[in-house]
């Protein structure tokens, strides 16, 4: 048995052992003469591929490939060089991936004006846009809070619209008075500089005629502007009032439906103060419950959704006002005494702009009613009764029993859920 070392070809050294110079050329390979240049020395070889442009930007005439496009510099347009002798009409135009007149696919890159049309102009158009947007939000959801948010934004837009119309009226009045004063001053100046005329001829008749014409034209223009402004204001007012009426009606219907389907829940807490007096608290409510309770107790909807928990004040030295300055309440009447507050709550209307409390009217056995208010105080609502110009928080036993009995009657009628706890 021979080893691998001893296995050798018959010719002595193997082919792999031959030097490179001893390898025989292939039979089909042509013989290379001395005058034939080697491959690496051939002038036909191109180190740079033909499809790549020359480094210096030049181009060879007669090349089958298109001429390179020069890069565009700042402030220059893209130009294309054509081979020598090529007619100008055969030079292709620069390529555009997307033509200018091709519309965008799927609205991408489309302007807002193309999607929704031209933007409205003028106060009347802004009133139309504001009312349309607010009503769309109210109709879109069946909940109370978004509808109240839309209502509040619409009231702000209404106040801004009133301010714009007032500014425009003042501007027209100022312009009219200025023109009259200017014409009067010009007439006086021309009268003073004119030479005295004979007694048979009026002195200022031909001189004042151009001034009168100018003043008449200016007054006609101002009159037309005032009429247009009054028409726009009337249309804007009509739009806003119609939107307000729809929002109030929608909210009232929803509150009624919510009360019938899911009555609010209250928990009454009794805290005795001596043998004949007590303090009544109600646990804090949340969500839509304050809106439902106000409609249940007073028969009216609030002007804002979060009215019960709003303890903001315009003056840090004063307590929060019990009314918002809206819906017929002027800023000077937001802090009335108890009799005026009761009169405001009893006044006719669909909306009650209360803030921070709930009004409750409790009948007396002998006739009449006592006015209680549920004042929000942190985690509880404190029951207070009107007395003189203010309110009293410590109730008599008879007052506390009548208030608890009033809530119990509403529970038996299915209008609310009540739980009583004596502390």
C-alpha positions in Angstrom: 0.0 0.0 0.0 1.6 3.2 -1.1 1.4 6.5 0.8 0.0 9.7 -0.6 3.6 11.1 -0.7 4.7 8.4 -3.1 1.8 9.0 -5.6 3.4 11.1 -8.4 2.5 11.5 -12.1 4.4 9.5 -14.6 6.1 12.5 -16.1 7.8 13.5 -12.9 6.6 16.8 -11.4 2.9 17.5 -11.6 1.3 20.3 -13.6 0.8 22.3 -10.5 4.5 22.1 -9.8 5.5 23.7 -13.1 6.6 27.3 -13.2 4.5 29.9 -14.9 7.0 30.2 -17.7 6.8 26.5 -18.5 3.0 26.4 -19.0 2.2 25.6 -22.6 -0.1 28.1 -24.4 -3.5 27.0 -25.6 -3.7 25.7 -29.1 -6.4 28.2 -30.2 -4.7 31.3 -28.8 -3.1 33.4 -31.5 0.5 34.0 -31.4 1.5 37.4 -30.2 4.1 39.1 -32.3 6.7 41.6 -31.2 5.0 44.4 -33.0 1.5 43.8 -31.4 1.0 46.1 -28.4 0.2 44.5 -25.1 -3.4 44.9 -23.5 -2.3 47.3 -20.9 -0.6 49.5 -23.4 -3.5 49.7 -25.9 -4.7 53.2 -26.8 -8.3 52.0 -27.2 -8.8 51.3 -23.6 -10.8 53.9 -21.6 -10.3 54.1 -17.9 -13.5 56.2 -17.6 -16.7 54.6 -18.9 -18.3 56.1 -21.9 -21.6 56.8 -20.1 -19.9 59.1 -17.5 -19.4 62.7 -18.5 -15.9 64.1 -18.8 -14.3 65.6 -15.8 -13.9 69.0 -17.3 -17.5 69.1 -18.6 -16.5 68.8 -22.3 -18.2 66.4 -24.7 -17.1 64.5 -27.7 -18.7 65.2 -31.0 -20.5 62.3 -32.6 -21.1 60.4 -29.3 -24.1 58.1 -29.4 -25.1 59.1 -25.9 -27.1 62.3 -25.1 -25.2 65.3 -24.0 -24.9 65.8 -20.2 -27.1 68.2 -18.4 -25.2 70.9 -16.6 -26.0 71.5 -13.0 -28.1 74.5 -12.3 -26.5 77.3 -10.2 -28.2 79.9 -8.2 -30.2 82.3 -10.4 -29.6 80.2 -13.6 -31.9 78.0 -15.6 -31.1 74.4 -16.7 -29.5 74.4 -20.2 -28.6 71.5 -22.5 -25.8 71.5 -24.9 -26.3 69.9 -28.3 -23.7 68.4 -30.5 -22.2 70.5 -33.2 -24.4 70.6 -36.3 -27.6 69.5 -34.5 -30.6 71.7 -35.5 -32.2 73.7 -32.6 -35.6 72.1 -33.1 -34.2 68.6 -32.5 -32.8 69.5 -29.1 -35.1 67.9 -26.5 -36.6 70.2 -23.8 -35.6 69.7 -20.2 -37.5 66.8 -18.6 -40.4 67.6 -16.2 -41.5 64.7 -14.0 -44.9 66.3 -13.2 -46.5 68.8 -15.6 -47.7 72.0 -14.2 -51.3 71.5 -15.3 -51.5 68.0 -13.9 -53.8 68.1 -10.8 -52.5 66.6 -7.5 -53.5 63.0 -6.8 -55.6 62.6 -3.6 -55.6 66.3 -2.8 -51.8 66.3 -1.8 -50.4 69.7 -2.4 -53.9 71.2 -3.1 -54.5 74.6 -1.6 -57.2 75.3 0.9 -58.9 77.6 -1.6 -59.1 74.8 -4.2 -60.7 72.5 -1.6 -63.2 74.8 0.0 -63.5 77.6 -2.4 -62.4 81.2 -1.9 -62.3 82.5 1.6 -65.3 84.6 2.7 -64.8 88.3 3.0 -66.5 91.0 5.1 -68.3 90.9 8.5 -71.3 89.2 7.0 -69.3 86.4 5.5 -67.4 85.9 8.8 -70.7 85.6 10.6 -71.8 82.9 8.2 -68.6 81.0 8.7 -68.8 81.2 12.5 -72.4 80.1 12.7 -72.0 77.3 10.3 -68.9 75.9 12.1 -70.6 76.2 15.5 -73.8 74.5 14.4 -71.8 71.7 12.7 -70.1 70.9 16.0 -73.4 71.0 17.9 -75.1 68.6 15.4 -72.1 66.3 15.2 -72.1 65.0 18.7 -75.0 64.1 21.1 -73.2 65.1 24.2 -73.5 68.3 26.2 -70.0 69.6 26.8 -69.0 69.9 23.1 -72.2 71.8 22.4 -71.5 74.2 25.2 -68.0 74.7 24.0 -69.3 75.6 20.5 -71.9 77.9 22.1 -69.2 79.7 24.1 -67.0 80.2 21.0 -70.0 81.5 19.0 -70.7 84.1 21.8 -67.1 85.3 21.6 -67.3 85.6 17.8 -70.6 87.5 18.2 -69.0 90.0 20.6 -66.1 90.5 18.2 -68.5 91.0 15.3 -70.3 93.7 17.3 -67.0 95.4 18.1 -66.0 95.4 14.4 -69.3 97.0 13.3 -69.0 99.6 16.0 -65.5 100.5 14.9 -66.6 100.8 11.3 -69.5 103.1 12.2 -67.1 105.3 14.2 -64.7 105.4 11.3 -67.4 106.5 8.9 -68.6 109.2 11.2 -65.1 110.5 11.7 -64.5 110.5 8.0 -67.7 112.4 7.3 -67.0 115.1 9.9 -63.5 115.4 8.7 -64.6 116.0 5.1 -67.2 118.6 6.1 -64.6 120.4 8.2 -62.1 120.4 5.4 -64.5 121.7 2.8 -65.6 124.4 5.2 -62.0 125.5 5.9 -61.3 125.5 2.1 -64.3 127.6 1.4 -63.3 130.1 4.1 -59.7 130.2 2.7 -60.8 130.9 -0.8 -63.3 133.5 0.3 -60.6 135.4 2.2 -58.2 135.3 -0.8 -60.8 136.2 -3.5 -61.0 139.9 -4.7 -64.1 141.8 -3.9 -66.7 141.5 -6.7 -69.1 144.1 -8.0 -72.3 144.5 -6.0 -74.4 143.1 -8.8 -72.6 139.7 -8.8 -72.5 137.2 -6.0 -68.9 137.0 -4.6 -68.6 133.3 -3.9 -71.1 131.7 -6.2 -68.6 130.5 -8.8 -65.9 129.9 -6.2 -68.0 127.6 -3.9 -69.6 125.5 -6.7 -66.7 123.0 -7.0 -66.5 122.7 -3.2 -70.2 122.0 -3.0 -70.0 119.4 -5.7 -67.0 117.7 -3.9 -68.9 117.7 -0.6 -72.1 116.4 -2.2 -70.2 113.5 -3.8 -68.4 112.7 -0.6 -71.6 112.7 1.4 -73.3 110.4 -1.1 -70.4 108.0 -0.9 -70.5 108.0 2.9 -74.3 107.5 2.8 -73.9 104.4 0.6 -71.2 103.1 2.9 -73.4 103.5 6.0 -76.4 101.8 4.3 -74.2 98.9 3.3 -72.8 98.6 6.8 -76.3 98.7 8.3 -77.4 95.9 5.9 -74.4 93.7 6.7 -75.0 94.2 10.5 -78.6 93.3 10.2 -77.8 90.1 8.3 -75.0 89.2 10.8 -77.4 89.8 13.7 -80.0 87.6 12.1 -77.5 84.8 11.5 -76.2 84.8 15.1 -79.6 84.9 16.7 -80.8 82.0 14.6 -77.8 80.0 15.5 -78.2 80.9 19.2 -81.8 79.8 19.1 -81.0 76.5 17.5 -78.2 75.8 20.1 -80.5 76.6 23.1 -83.3 74.5 21.7 -80.9 71.6 21.1 -79.4 71.8 24.6 -82.8 72.0 26.2 -84.0 68.9 24.4 -80.9 66.9 25.3 -81.1 67.9 29.0 -84.7 66.7 29.1 -83.7 63.4 27.5 -80.8 62.9 29.8 -82.9 63.6 32.9 -85.5 61.1 31.8 -83.0 58.4 31.0 -80.4 58.9 33.7 -81.4 61.0 36.7 -78.5 62.6 38.7 -77.4 61.1 42.0 -77.1 63.1 45.2 -75.8 62.3 48.6 -77.0 64.5 51.5 -74.8 64.8 54.5 -76.3 66.1 57.8 -74.0 67.8 60.4 -75.8 68.7 63.6 -74.9 72.0 65.3 -76.4 71.8 68.8 -79.9 70.5 69.4 -81.9 72.7 67.0 -79.5 73.6 64.3 -77.7 71.7 61.5 -75.4 72.2 58.5 -76.3 70.4 55.3 -73.7 69.3 52.7 -74.1 67.6 49.4 -71.3 65.6 47.9 -69.6 67.2 44.9 -71.1 66.2 41.6 -69.3 66.0 38.2 -69.8 65.6 34.5 -73.2 66.7 33.2 -74.9 66.4 36.6 -74.7 70.2 37.4 -76.5 71.0 34.1 -79.2 68.5 34.8 -79.7 69.6 38.4 -80.0 73.3 37.4 -82.7 72.4 34.9 -84.4 70.2 37.5 -84.4 72.9 40.3 -84.9 76.0 38.2 -86.3 74.8 34.9 -83.6 76.6 32.9 -80.3 75.6 31.3 -77.0 77.2 32.4 -75.0 79.4 30.0 -71.8 77.3 30.5 -71.1 73.7 31.1 -68.6 74.0 34.0 -70.4 76.8 35.8 -70.6 75.0 39.2 -66.8 74.6 39.5 -65.8 78.0 38.2 -64.3 80.0 41.1 -62.5 82.6 39.0 -62.8 86.3 39.9 -61.8 89.5 38.1 -60.6 91.0 41.4 -58.6 89.0 43.9 -59.9 91.1 46.7 -63.5 90.0 45.9 -65.2 86.7 46.2 -66.3 84.9 42.9 -69.3 86.5 41.4 -72.5 84.4 41.3 -73.3 85.4 37.7 -71.6 85.7 34.4 -71.8 89.0 32.5 -73.9 87.5 29.7 -77.4 86.6 28.7 -78.8 89.9 29.9 -76.6 90.4 32.9 -74.4 93.5 32.7 -70.9 93.6 34.3 -72.1 95.8 37.1 -74.8 93.4 38.2 -72.8 90.2 38.6 -72.7 90.5 42.5 -76.2 91.3 43.6 -77.6 91.0 47.1 -79.9 88.1 47.9 -83.2 89.7 46.9 -81.8 90.8 43.5 -80.3 87.4 43.0 -83.6 85.7 43.7 -85.3 88.1 41.2 -82.7 87.3 38.6 -83.3 83.6 39.0 -87.1 84.0 38.8 -86.9 86.3 35.7 -88.3 84.7 32.5 -85.9 83.2 30.1 -84.4 80.0 28.8 -80.8 80.5 30.0 -79.6 81.3 33.5 -75.9 82.6 33.7 -75.3 81.3 37.2 -71.8 80.7 38.5 -70.6 78.6 41.4 -74.0 77.6 42.9 -77.3 75.8 42.2 -80.6 77.6 43.1 -83.3 75.6 44.9 -86.8 76.8 45.7 -88.4 74.9 48.6 -92.2 75.5 49.3 -93.4 76.5 52.8 -96.3 74.7 54.4 -98.2 78.0 54.8 -97.5 79.1 51.2 -94.7 80.8 49.5 -91.2 79.5 48.9 -87.8 79.8 50.6 -84.8 80.3 48.4 -81.8 77.9 49.0 -78.6 77.8 47.2 -76.0 75.0 46.9 -72.7 76.8 47.1 -69.7 74.9 45.8 -67.0 74.6 48.5 -64.3 72.2 47.5 -65.4 68.5 47.9 -68.9 69.4 49.0 -71.8 71.8 48.2 -73.0 73.7 51.3 -76.7 74.4 51.6 -77.5 78.1 52.4 -80.8 79.9 52.8 -81.5 83.5 51.8 -81.9 85.9 54.8 -82.0 89.6 54.3 -79.3 90.9 52.0 -77.2 87.7 52.3 -77.2 84.0 53.0 -77.0 81.9 56.1 -75.3 78.5 56.2 -76.5 77.2 59.7 -80.0 76.0 59.2 -82.8 75.5 61.7 -84.1 72.1 62.2 -87.3 73.0 60.4 -85.4 74.4 57.4 -83.1 71.4 57.1 -86.1 69.0 57.3 -88.0 70.9 54.6 -85.0 70.9 52.3 -84.3 67.2 52.8 -88.1 66.5 52.3 -88.0 68.5 49.0 -85.2 66.3 47.7 -87.0 63.2 48.9 -90.1 64.1 47.0 -88.0 64.5 43.8 -86.6 61.1 44.4 -90.0 59.5 44.8 -91.0 61.2 41.5 -88.1 59.5 39.8 -86.3 62.7 39.0 -83.1 62.0 41.0 -81.3 59.4 43.1 -80.9 60.4 46.7 -78.9 59.0 49.6 -79.1 60.6 53.1 -76.4 60.2 55.7 -76.6 61.7 59.2 -73.3 62.5 60.8 
